[in-house]
Every structure is written in structure tokens, then in C-alpha cells.
Amino acid sequence: MSTPRIESLPEGLANLADFEAPAQARLDANAWAYLNGGAGDEITLRANRAAWDDIRLQPRVLRDLAGGHTRVTLLGRELPVPVLLAPVAYQRLFHADGELAIAHAAAAQGAGLVLSAQASVPMEDVAAPLLADPAAGPLWFQLYWRDDPAFMRALLRRVEAAGYQALVLTVDAPVHGARDRERRAGFKLPEHIRAVNLGGLKKPLDLQPGQSALFDGLMPRAATWAQVDWLRAESPLPLLLKGVTHADDAREALARGVAGLIVSNHGGRTLDTLPATAELLPPLRAALGPDVPLLVDGGIRRGTDVLKAIALGANAVLLGRPYVHALAASGALGVAHALRLLRDELEIAMALSGCKTLADAGPALIWPGTSRPRTSP
């Protein structure tokens, strides 16, 4: 299938949160636990959303905003709107069209797309609609490290040949978090859904009696800074790291020539009680300086959230669960509609805040008298 099916939209969709109920109605308990659950007590999952709510805006008035726009430039490419779809695995778990649907939606709305290495649709099929539209947003490929250089080289060559423009290495999930919702639901991936771009089997663990499967088996295979250097040497594509939360790691990444960072706590799905991404953003921007591309995900639901993220130092944001809710609710049309709603809200927020362009959104836009993320490492 090269084009997604067209479905009708549920009634009453005024914002991104409105997609959640129709999505849940169409998904079984297995898929819903995987999508909406977080790690542990889900403290970080809730904090991501609450942090954006706690930040207040301080607008300016009577400015000339004629000719304003939402465009930004990222890695030399202009985006119509500073929004990318975050990598989410196994999207055919939520809709039969899976990643094909979100690719068409992103192309139609000028959003970028970061495809998960664990996508359930071939990477070439996902790339086609974005590459066919010169006005489409950027197309990046997300990687998890696999301790098999030959496999990784073959994967990189395929990613490059398919037209992807950057690599995103996820660095905050060498193992799964303790996801109670999934365990209670007995989550299991259906047999007809798999990571179609990852051929072959992982090498079995070679453990001696009494050894830890995690520390003696998995962790010796996990990525380190040496693998970051290896990826930079092996591929001409720019490399971004997703999941950096500490300023010292940000500086280390910069010293090793990484092209940019994505501030992320994995949507609260790995280590619980991490700070919210809105809190992490300012110190990481301070560590990187003004010129290194910095993106953020986690809890983004409103156009005001996008504007706040830009004011706190982000160049763009990534949308996660909300677009998957839209996918589950009504396929490609649902995702396109969600992206349009978010863009409309961003334009409204800019106009009401006195921002002609996103370059006008800086720290002064954040009201200092309310809860405000710390700004030093």
C-alpha cells in the first residue's frame, strides 16, 4: 500500500487532547497500555505536562505583526512550522496504515518526521511522500545502537539511500524502564507487527552462572561515547542525540561534533522521577550556547507550549503521544488535522504575545512571577 486510507474525523475535535477518547475507544487494552503508560509511578509522565502548564506568558502589545510567520531553519533546512513527529515504534499497533499515514500527514502539513528504527512500515515507503514534496519538513531516522558493526553499516547505507537527512541516536534507553501499566496488561506485540527495517536476530546473551542479565549481558553492548564517534565517522549524515538531560553530557556531545540535541526523558517511559523537559531545556541551552540546534519533546499539547519551548531555548519541538492518538482515531487525516490545530494555536499565541516571528520569542516572553524552570546547570 503506497497511499493511506481516508477516514472521517470524529466530531468535536477542538484540540489535541480531544483525540484521546476516540483513540482509546478504538484500541485494545494491550495497545493502550503501551502507548499511554509510563515508567514506575508515572511521576515524570505527569510532570512533563504540568511543567508547561505552570509556565506563564508575558505578552507585548501594539506591535506591527503584519507578515508574521512560524518558519524556522534547522540544520540548513527551512521548516514551515517548528514541529516534528517524534519516533514512536510499531505504529501499525495503533492503525493499519501505521507510519505510512503519519508520513502523508506530515508532508501535507509541513511538519518534520523522525522515523523510529522500530517502525512497522519499510523506511522507503515512509520517506516517499516527504521526499516528493519540496515544501515538506525534514526527514530523520532514529537509531538504537546494536552491537554489530556490520549490521549497523548496512542499516546506515539503507537509511542514506532512502533519502533520510539526519540520524537521531536515542541515548537514554539502553534498557526498558519498569513500565507497570504494560506489565499489568501483559503487553505483547501482535505476531503480524514487527520492526520491518531491522532484519536478523540479536546475538543471544552469553552469561555465566550468577551473572546479571542486565549488567553482564545487556550493558556491555550498550552505546557509549565511542559509538557516537563511530556513527559520526561511518555516515555523512548529521547526528543528533536524543535523551540528553545533563549539561555535562551536552558539552561532551558538542565537543565530539554532534550536530544537535533533543531534550527528552522518553515521555516518562524510562527512568521515573526525572525532571520535566521544560525544566531541563534552559540549562541545556546554556551549556550548548545559542547556535547548536536544540529540540524538545514531552508533554507538548498546545500552541502555547510550542511558543514557551521556543522562548526557553528550543529551535523546534517533537510531538509524541498526541499524534498517535490522532492516528488511532482517524488515520492520516486525523494526524494532519492535529498538526493543523497545533499550528493554528501557535499562530494565535504568537499574535497575542506580540511575536511576529519565532525569533521574537525569548526569555522575556516568560513571566518571572510564576513557576519558571531554572536557567543554570
C-alpha positions as CSV (number, residue, x, y, z in Angstrom):
1,M,0.0,0.0,0.0
2,S,1.5,3.4,-1.1
3,T,-1.3,5.7,0.0
4,P,-3.2,5.7,3.3
5,R,-6.9,5.1,3.5
6,I,-9.2,8.2,4.1
7,E,-11.4,8.1,7.2
8,S,-13.8,10.6,8.7
9,L,-12.9,12.6,11.7
10,P,-14.6,12.1,15.0
11,E,-16.9,15.0,16.0
12,G,-15.9,17.7,18.5
13,L,-12.2,17.9,17.8
14,A,-11.2,21.3,19.1
15,N,-7.7,20.5,20.3
16,L,-5.1,17.7,20.6
17,A,-6.5,16.3,23.8
18,D,-9.8,15.7,22.1
19,F,-8.2,12.8,20.1
20,E,-7.5,10.8,23.2
21,A,-11.0,9.5,23.9
22,P,-11.7,8.3,20.4
23,A,-8.3,6.7,20.2
24,Q,-8.9,4.7,23.4
25,A,-12.2,3.6,22.1
26,R,-10.5,2.1,19.0
27,L,-7.6,0.4,20.8
28,D,-7.5,-2.7,22.9
29,A,-6.0,-2.7,26.4
30,N,-2.7,-4.1,25.2
31,A,-2.0,-1.2,22.7
32,W,-3.4,1.4,25.1
33,A,-1.1,0.4,27.9
34,Y,1.9,0.5,25.5
35,L,1.0,3.9,24.2
36,N,-0.1,5.8,27.3
37,G,1.8,4.2,30.1
38,G,5.0,5.5,31.7
39,A,7.7,4.1,34.0
40,G,7.2,3.4,37.6
41,D,4.6,5.7,39.3
42,E,4.5,7.8,36.2
43,I,5.7,10.9,38.1
44,T,7.8,12.1,35.1
45,L,5.0,11.4,32.7
46,R,2.6,13.7,34.6
47,A,5.4,16.3,35.3
48,N,6.0,16.8,31.6
49,R,2.5,18.1,31.0
50,A,2.3,20.0,34.3
51,A,5.5,21.9,33.7
52,W,4.2,23.5,30.5
53,D,1.0,24.5,32.3
54,D,3.0,26.1,35.1
55,I,4.9,28.5,32.8
56,R,3.1,31.8,32.2
57,L,3.5,34.1,29.2
58,Q,4.0,37.9,29.4
59,P,2.9,39.4,26.1
60,R,3.7,42.7,24.4
61,V,1.0,44.7,22.6
62,L,0.6,47.2,19.8
63,R,3.4,45.7,17.7
64,D,3.3,45.5,13.9
65,L,2.8,41.8,13.2
66,A,1.9,42.1,9.5
67,G,3.7,39.4,7.5
68,G,4.5,37.3,10.5
69,H,5.2,33.5,10.2
70,T,6.1,30.3,12.0
71,R,9.1,29.4,9.9
72,V,12.4,28.3,11.4
73,T,15.6,26.9,9.9
74,L,17.0,23.6,11.3
75,L,20.2,22.0,10.0
76,G,20.1,24.3,7.0
77,R,16.6,23.4,6.0
78,E,13.6,25.7,6.4
79,L,10.5,24.3,8.3
80,P,7.1,25.9,7.7
81,V,6.4,25.2,11.4
82,P,8.7,24.2,14.2
83,V,7.1,20.8,14.8
84,L,8.4,17.3,14.1
85,L,6.7,14.0,14.7
86,A,8.7,12.1,17.3
87,P,9.9,8.5,16.8
88,V,7.2,6.1,18.0
89,A,7.7,2.3,17.5
90,Y,5.3,-0.2,15.9
91,Q,2.7,2.3,14.7
92,R,0.6,-0.4,13.0
93,L,-0.2,-1.4,16.5
94,F,-2.5,1.7,16.6
95,H,-3.7,1.9,13.0
96,A,-3.4,-0.4,10.0
97,D,-1.6,2.2,7.9
98,G,0.9,2.9,10.7
99,E,3.9,5.1,9.8
100,L,2.7,5.5,6.2
101,A,-0.2,7.5,7.5
102,I,1.9,9.9,9.5
103,A,4.3,10.4,6.6
104,H,1.5,11.6,4.4
105,A,0.1,13.8,7.2
106,A,3.5,15.4,7.9
107,A,4.1,16.1,4.2
108,A,0.7,17.7,3.9
109,Q,1.2,20.0,6.9
110,G,4.8,20.9,6.5
111,A,5.9,19.1,9.7
112,G,9.1,17.1,10.1
113,L,9.3,13.4,10.8
114,V,11.7,11.3,12.8
115,L,11.1,7.6,11.9
116,S,11.7,5.1,14.6
117,A,14.1,2.3,13.9
118,Q,11.4,0.0,15.2
119,A,8.9,1.2,12.5
120,S,6.4,-1.3,11.3
121,V,6.4,0.0,7.7
122,P,9.5,0.0,5.4
123,M,11.6,3.1,5.6
124,E,11.5,3.7,1.9
125,D,7.7,3.8,1.9
126,V,7.7,6.3,4.7
127,A,10.2,8.5,3.0
128,A,8.4,8.7,-0.3
129,P,5.7,11.3,0.5
130,L,8.1,13.7,2.2
131,L,10.7,13.5,-0.4
132,A,8.1,14.1,-3.2
133,D,7.2,17.5,-1.6
134,P,9.9,20.2,-1.7
135,A,7.9,22.1,1.0
136,A,7.8,19.1,3.4
137,G,9.7,19.3,6.7
138,P,12.9,17.4,7.5
139,L,13.1,13.6,7.4
140,W,15.3,12.0,10.0
141,F,15.9,8.4,11.1
142,Q,16.1,7.4,14.8
143,L,18.6,4.7,15.8
144,Y,19.1,2.4,18.8
145,W,22.6,1.1,19.0
146,R,23.1,-2.6,18.1
147,D,26.4,-4.2,19.0
148,D,27.0,-5.5,15.4
149,P,29.1,-3.1,13.3
150,A,28.3,-5.0,10.0
151,F,24.6,-4.7,10.7
152,M,24.9,-1.0,11.7
153,R,26.8,-0.2,8.5
154,A,24.2,-1.9,6.3
155,L,21.4,0.0,8.1
156,L,23.2,3.3,7.7
157,R,23.7,2.7,3.9
158,R,20.0,1.9,3.6
159,V,19.0,5.0,5.5
160,E,21.2,7.2,3.4
161,A,19.9,5.6,0.1
162,A,16.3,6.1,1.2
163,G,16.9,9.9,1.4
164,Y,16.9,10.5,5.2
165,Q,18.7,13.7,6.1
166,A,19.9,13.1,9.6
167,L,20.4,10.4,12.2
168,V,19.0,10.6,15.7
169,L,20.6,8.2,18.3
170,T,18.5,7.6,21.3
171,V,20.8,7.5,24.3
172,D,18.6,7.4,27.3
173,A,17.2,3.8,26.9
174,P,19.9,1.2,27.0
175,V,17.2,-0.9,28.7
176,H,13.4,-0.6,29.1
177,G,12.0,1.3,32.1
178,A,9.9,-0.5,34.6
179,R,6.5,0.1,32.9
180,D,3.9,-1.1,35.3
181,R,0.9,-0.5,33.0
182,E,2.4,-2.7,30.4
183,R,3.2,-5.4,32.9
184,R,-0.3,-5.3,34.3
185,A,-1.8,-5.5,30.8
186,G,0.6,-8.4,29.9
187,F,1.7,-6.4,26.9
188,K,2.7,-8.5,23.9
189,L,3.4,-7.3,20.4
190,P,0.9,-9.0,17.9
191,E,2.6,-11.5,15.6
192,H,1.8,-9.6,12.4
193,I,3.6,-6.4,13.7
194,R,7.4,-6.2,13.8
195,A,10.3,-3.9,13.2
196,V,10.4,-4.4,9.5
197,N,13.6,-2.4,9.0
198,L,15.7,-4.4,11.5
199,G,16.4,-7.8,9.9
200,G,18.2,-10.6,11.6
201,L,18.3,-11.6,15.2
202,K,20.2,-10.0,18.1
203,K,23.0,-12.1,19.5
204,P,22.0,-14.1,22.5
205,L,23.4,-13.2,25.9
206,D,26.4,-15.2,26.9
207,L,26.1,-15.3,30.7
208,Q,28.0,-17.3,33.3
209,P,26.2,-18.7,36.4
210,G,25.4,-15.9,38.8
211,Q,25.9,-13.1,36.3
212,S,23.3,-10.3,35.8
213,A,21.4,-10.4,32.5
214,L,21.4,-6.6,32.7
215,F,24.8,-5.6,33.9
216,D,26.8,-8.5,32.5
217,G,24.7,-9.2,29.4
218,L,23.0,-6.0,28.1
219,M,25.1,-3.2,29.4
220,P,28.4,-4.3,27.7
221,R,26.5,-4.0,24.4
222,A,25.1,-0.5,25.1
223,A,26.2,2.6,23.4
224,T,28.9,4.8,24.8
225,W,30.7,7.9,23.5
226,A,32.8,5.6,21.4
227,Q,29.7,4.6,19.4
228,V,28.8,8.2,18.9
229,D,32.3,8.7,17.4
230,W,31.8,5.6,15.3
231,L,28.5,6.8,13.9
232,R,29.9,10.2,13.0
233,A,32.8,8.5,11.2
234,E,30.6,6.0,9.4
235,S,27.9,8.3,8.0
236,P,28.0,11.7,6.4
237,L,24.6,12.5,7.8
238,P,24.4,14.9,10.7
239,L,24.0,13.1,14.1
240,L,21.7,14.3,16.9
241,L,21.4,12.7,20.3
242,K,18.0,12.2,21.8
243,G,17.7,11.8,25.6
244,V,20.5,14.1,26.9
245,T,19.4,15.6,30.2
246,H,22.6,16.7,31.9
247,A,24.6,19.8,30.9
248,D,27.9,18.0,31.2
249,D,26.7,15.4,28.6
250,A,25.5,18.2,26.4
251,R,29.0,19.8,26.5
252,E,30.6,16.4,25.8
253,A,28.3,15.9,22.8
254,L,29.3,19.3,21.5
255,A,33.0,18.5,21.9
256,R,32.5,15.4,19.8
257,G,30.9,17.2,16.9
258,V,27.3,16.2,17.4
259,A,25.0,18.3,15.2
260,G,22.3,18.8,17.8
261,L,20.4,17.5,20.8
262,I,16.8,16.5,21.6
263,V,15.9,17.2,25.2
264,S,13.8,14.2,26.2
265,N,13.0,12.0,29.1
266,H,11.5,9.4,26.7
267,G,8.0,10.6,27.5
268,G,8.4,9.4,31.1
269,R,8.9,5.8,29.9
270,T,12.4,5.1,31.1
271,L,13.6,6.5,34.4
272,D,10.8,7.8,36.6
273,T,11.3,11.0,38.7
274,L,13.4,12.7,36.0
275,P,12.7,16.4,35.7
276,A,10.2,17.6,33.2
277,T,11.7,18.5,29.8
278,A,10.5,22.1,30.2
279,E,12.8,22.3,33.3
280,L,15.7,20.6,31.5
281,L,15.6,22.9,28.5
282,P,17.1,26.1,29.7
283,P,20.3,24.6,31.4
284,L,20.9,22.6,28.3
285,R,20.6,25.6,26.1
286,A,23.0,27.4,28.3
287,A,25.5,24.6,28.1
288,L,25.3,24.4,24.3
289,G,25.3,28.2,23.5
290,P,23.0,29.9,21.1
291,D,23.9,28.3,17.8
292,V,23.6,24.5,18.3
293,P,20.2,23.0,17.2
294,L,18.2,22.0,20.3
295,L,14.8,20.4,20.2
296,V,12.5,19.2,23.0
297,D,9.6,16.7,23.4
298,G,7.5,15.6,26.3
299,G,4.0,16.9,27.2
300,I,3.6,19.2,24.2
301,R,-0.2,19.6,23.7
302,R,-0.9,23.3,22.8
303,G,0.4,26.0,20.6
304,T,1.3,27.9,23.7
305,D,3.5,25.0,24.7
306,V,5.4,25.3,21.4
307,L,5.9,29.1,22.0
308,K,7.1,28.5,25.5
309,A,9.6,25.9,24.3
310,I,11.0,28.4,21.8
311,A,11.2,31.1,24.4
312,L,13.1,28.8,26.7
313,G,15.7,28.0,24.1
314,A,14.4,25.3,21.7
315,N,14.6,25.6,18.0
316,A,11.6,23.2,17.5
317,V,9.5,20.6,19.3
318,L,8.7,17.0,18.8
319,L,5.1,15.7,19.2
320,G,4.6,12.2,20.6
321,R,1.5,10.6,22.1
322,P,-1.0,13.2,20.8
323,Y,-0.3,12.4,17.1
324,V,-0.5,8.7,17.8
325,H,-3.9,9.4,19.4
326,A,-4.9,11.1,16.2
327,L,-3.6,8.2,14.2
328,A,-5.6,5.7,16.1
329,A,-8.7,7.9,16.0
330,S,-8.8,8.5,12.2
331,G,-5.5,7.6,10.4
332,A,-3.7,10.1,8.2
333,L,-6.5,12.6,8.2
334,G,-6.5,12.6,12.0
335,V,-2.8,13.3,12.2
336,A,-3.0,16.1,9.6
337,H,-5.9,17.7,11.5
338,A,-4.0,17.5,14.8
339,L,-0.9,19.2,13.2
340,R,-3.1,21.9,11.7
341,L,-4.8,22.6,15.0
342,L,-1.4,22.9,16.7
343,R,-0.1,25.3,14.0
344,D,-3.2,27.4,14.3
345,E,-2.8,27.6,18.0
346,L,0.8,28.6,17.6
347,E,0.0,31.4,15.3
348,I,-2.7,32.6,17.6
349,A,-0.3,32.5,20.6
350,M,2.3,34.4,18.6
351,A,-0.1,37.1,17.6
352,L,-1.5,37.6,21.1
353,S,2.1,37.6,22.5
354,G,3.4,40.2,20.1
355,C,5.7,37.8,18.3
356,K,5.9,38.5,14.5
357,T,8.3,35.6,14.1
358,L,9.7,32.9,16.4
359,A,12.9,34.9,16.7
360,D,10.9,37.3,18.8
361,A,10.1,34.6,21.4
362,G,12.9,34.8,24.0
363,P,13.2,34.6,27.8
364,A,11.4,38.0,28.2
365,L,8.3,36.3,27.0
366,I,8.2,34.1,30.1
367,W,6.5,35.7,33.1
368,P,9.0,35.6,36.0
369,G,6.5,35.7,38.8
370,T,5.2,32.1,38.2
371,S,6.8,28.7,38.2
372,R,9.8,29.0,36.0
373,P,12.4,26.4,35.0
374,R,15.9,27.0,36.4
375,T,18.3,28.5,33.9
376,S,21.7,27.3,35.1
377,P,23.2,23.9,35.0
